[in-house]
Amino acid sequence: MPVRRKTARAKPAEAQAWAGYLMCGADFFDDLAGVGLTEETAEPLAEATWHRIGNDVIAYLDELHRGFYPYPRPIWAEEMFGAPGGAKRRLAGR
């Protein structure tokens, strides 16, 4: 019997909206406005969102950069919050 693929719980537009913010720590193009957030309201939600949809964000970024120079790793969210889906951790003083 074939193995069923799990569907992503995150909406594709959600990963796309958060990608820029989680990549560099700033929302330069107001992408988060599409999900009803400003940069000030997004910061407290960023860690929980990273652990919830971080793998989807990385998959989106990989697809976005296919055929171009790879983006620098680790991205901002990986430095701040650790691996996506992993245990939550915040750097001291932040």
N, C-alpha and C positions, 0 to 999 in steps of 0.2 A: 504494500500500500504506500503511495507516495506521501511524503511529508508535506504538510501544509505550511505555507509561509505565514508568519505572523504579520499582520498589518500594523503599520505604525499608528500609535495612538495620537500622535501630533498631527494637526492639520498641515498640509504642505505649505500653505501661506504663512502659518505661524513660524515654521523653521526659516522661511525666507525672510520674514520681517525681523526676526531676532538675529539673523546671521551677521549682519554688519556690526551690531552692538556687541555681540559676544566675541567677535573677532578682534575688535580694537578698543572696546570700552567706551565708545562714543557713537551716537546716532547722527552721523553727518548729513544724511539725506532724509531724515524724518520717516524712516521706514516703519518705526514703531507706531506711528500715528494710525496705520492701517489696522492695528489691533487695539487701538484706543489708549495708548500710553504716550507719555512724554519721557524725556530722558531722566527727569527728576523722579517720576513715579516708577520707572523701570528698574532703577538701581536696586531697590530692596527686593524686587522679584527676580533679578538676574540669576542668583544662585539656584533658587528652586527651579527656575525654567531650564537652566543649564543641565541640571541633573535629570530633568524630565525629558527634554528633547535634544540634548547635546549631541547624541549620535546622529540624529536627523539633520542637525545643523552642519556637522562635519561632512555628512554625505552630500548635502546641498553645496557646500563650499568646494568639495572635490569635483562635483559635476560642473560647477560654475567656472572653475579654473582649468578644466580639461583642455589640453592643447595650448595652454599658456604657461608662463612661469608659475611654479607652485607658490602658494602663499606661505608666509613664514609660520613655522610651528615651534613651540606651542603658541596657540592663540591666547588672547587676553583671558578668556574664561578658564582655559586650562591652567594658566598660571595662578589665577585667583582662587578657583574653586576645585581644582583637581580634575581627575578624569570624569567624563560624562557618565552619569548613572552611578557613580561611585559614592563613597561616604562623603558627606559634606564637610568641608574644611575651609576656614577663612584664614588668610594670612594675618599675622599679628599687626596691630596698628591700623587696620583698614576697616 
